[in-house]
Amino acid sequence: MNQRWAASNRRFKTGASVLYDGLYTDSWGGRLLLFRGDRFPSHPEAGPTTWTFARFGNRLRTGAYEE
């Protein structure tokens, strides 16, 4: 559990591997749903960026996620 909370405070760089299913935000305000094993993408206009964990994805695969 502590490892998950630590992930919410970490920033991830473009190209790094995603550790947890969930919603991530980039430094430009974009949001993207990523799953374990994916790679953090570059921003389409700004290029390499950093990503921050926003929300756990334990219900995201079932389509139960709504904002």
Residue frames as qw, qx, qy, qz and C-alpha x, y, z in Angstrom:
[[0.000, 0.885, 0.466, 0.000, 0.00, 0.00, 0.00],
 [0.306, -0.785, 0.097, 0.530, 2.78, 2.45, 0.85],
 [0.425, -0.082, 0.595, 0.677, 4.30, 1.79, -2.55],
 [0.195, 0.659, 0.636, 0.352, 1.06, 2.92, -4.23],
 [0.159, -0.939, -0.222, 0.207, 0.95, 6.15, -2.24],
 [0.436, -0.521, 0.348, 0.646, 4.55, 6.82, -3.20],
 [0.401, 0.289, 0.651, 0.576, 3.55, 6.50, -6.86],
 [0.079, 0.873, 0.474, 0.081, 1.04, 9.33, -6.52],
 [0.246, -0.905, 0.079, 0.338, 3.83, 11.75, -5.58],
 [0.566, -0.248, 0.536, 0.576, 6.28, 10.63, -8.26],
 [0.471, 0.714, -0.150, -0.496, 6.78, 12.10, -11.69],
 [0.781, 0.058, 0.571, 0.246, 7.42, 9.78, -14.59],
 [0.015, 0.572, -0.419, -0.705, 9.32, 10.73, -17.74],
 [0.755, 0.485, -0.149, -0.416, 8.31, 10.05, -21.32],
 [0.588, 0.441, -0.676, -0.043, 9.43, 6.55, -22.31],
 [0.174, -0.289, 0.828, -0.448, 9.32, 5.11, -18.78],
 [0.352, -0.208, -0.886, -0.218, 7.26, 1.99, -18.16],
 [0.533, -0.454, -0.017, -0.714, 3.87, 2.37, -16.41],
 [0.098, 0.175, -0.902, 0.382, 3.81, 0.58, -13.05],
 [0.221, 0.332, 0.764, -0.507, 0.12, 0.93, -12.10],
 [0.077, 0.548, 0.693, 0.461, -3.12, 1.00, -14.07],
 [0.136, -0.693, -0.445, 0.551, -4.66, 4.43, -13.76],
 [0.290, 0.903, 0.241, 0.207, -5.24, 7.92, -14.99],
 [0.601, -0.275, 0.023, 0.750, -2.13, 10.07, -15.44],
 [0.199, 0.963, 0.155, -0.095, -1.75, 13.79, -16.14],
 [0.707, 0.252, 0.025, 0.660, 1.13, 15.36, -18.02],
 [0.341, -0.391, -0.185, 0.835, 2.84, 18.66, -17.26],
 [0.048, -0.074, -0.367, -0.926, 0.73, 20.35, -19.97],
 [0.492, 0.079, 0.348, -0.794, -2.61, 19.40, -18.39],
 [0.641, 0.149, -0.585, -0.473, -3.37, 16.45, -20.65],
 [0.647, -0.253, 0.611, -0.380, -4.88, 13.29, -19.19],
 [0.595, 0.319, -0.669, -0.311, -4.41, 9.73, -20.35],
 [0.885, -0.266, 0.262, -0.277, -5.54, 6.32, -19.16],
 [0.394, 0.568, -0.723, -0.003, -2.53, 3.99, -19.05],
 [0.951, -0.251, -0.018, -0.181, -2.13, 0.37, -18.04],
 [0.612, -0.581, 0.510, 0.169, 0.78, -1.54, -16.50],
 [0.711, 0.050, 0.563, 0.418, 3.41, -2.28, -19.13],
 [0.403, 0.861, 0.238, 0.199, 2.52, 0.72, -21.33],
 [0.540, -0.032, -0.044, 0.840, 5.12, 3.42, -21.91],
 [0.001, 0.783, 0.282, -0.555, 4.53, 7.08, -21.09],
 [0.570, 0.577, 0.388, 0.438, 4.12, 8.88, -24.42],
 [0.275, -0.062, 0.036, 0.959, 5.41, 12.25, -25.55],
 [0.269, 0.651, 0.362, -0.611, 3.06, 15.20, -25.70],
 [0.642, 0.535, 0.494, 0.240, 1.83, 15.51, -29.32],
 [0.295, 0.913, 0.068, 0.273, 2.93, 19.15, -29.67],
 [0.260, -0.901, 0.323, -0.130, 5.46, 19.79, -26.90],
 [0.576, 0.447, -0.669, 0.142, 7.45, 16.54, -27.11],
 [0.557, -0.089, -0.742, 0.361, 8.93, 14.81, -24.05],
 [0.388, -0.614, 0.046, -0.685, 7.11, 15.61, -20.82],
 [0.039, 0.134, -0.873, 0.468, 6.62, 14.36, -17.28],
 [0.570, -0.360, -0.570, -0.469, 3.57, 12.44, -16.03],
 [0.189, -0.245, 0.656, -0.688, 1.95, 12.39, -12.60],
 [0.188, -0.280, -0.941, -0.033, -0.34, 9.69, -11.27],
 [0.321, -0.255, -0.017, -0.912, -3.90, 10.99, -10.80],
 [0.754, -0.144, 0.246, -0.592, -6.18, 8.03, -9.97],
 [0.363, -0.205, 0.909, 0.022, -6.00, 4.26, -9.49],
 [0.494, 0.228, -0.507, -0.668, -7.39, 2.14, -12.26],
 [0.208, -0.035, 0.958, -0.195, -8.80, -0.82, -10.38],
 [0.481, 0.516, 0.624, -0.336, -12.26, -0.15, -11.90],
 [0.212, 0.625, -0.294, -0.692, -11.13, 1.45, -15.15],
 [0.006, -0.164, 0.900, 0.405, -10.94, -1.76, -17.19],
 [0.157, 0.431, 0.882, -0.110, -14.61, -2.50, -16.52],
 [0.041, 0.493, 0.433, 0.754, -15.72, 0.90, -17.80],
 [0.386, -0.719, -0.556, 0.156, -16.92, 2.00, -14.37],
 [0.389, -0.279, -0.090, 0.873, -14.75, 5.12, -14.40],
 [0.118, 0.815, 0.413, 0.388, -16.60, 8.39, -14.70],
 [0.341, 0.078, -0.253, 0.902, -15.40, 11.84, -13.82]]
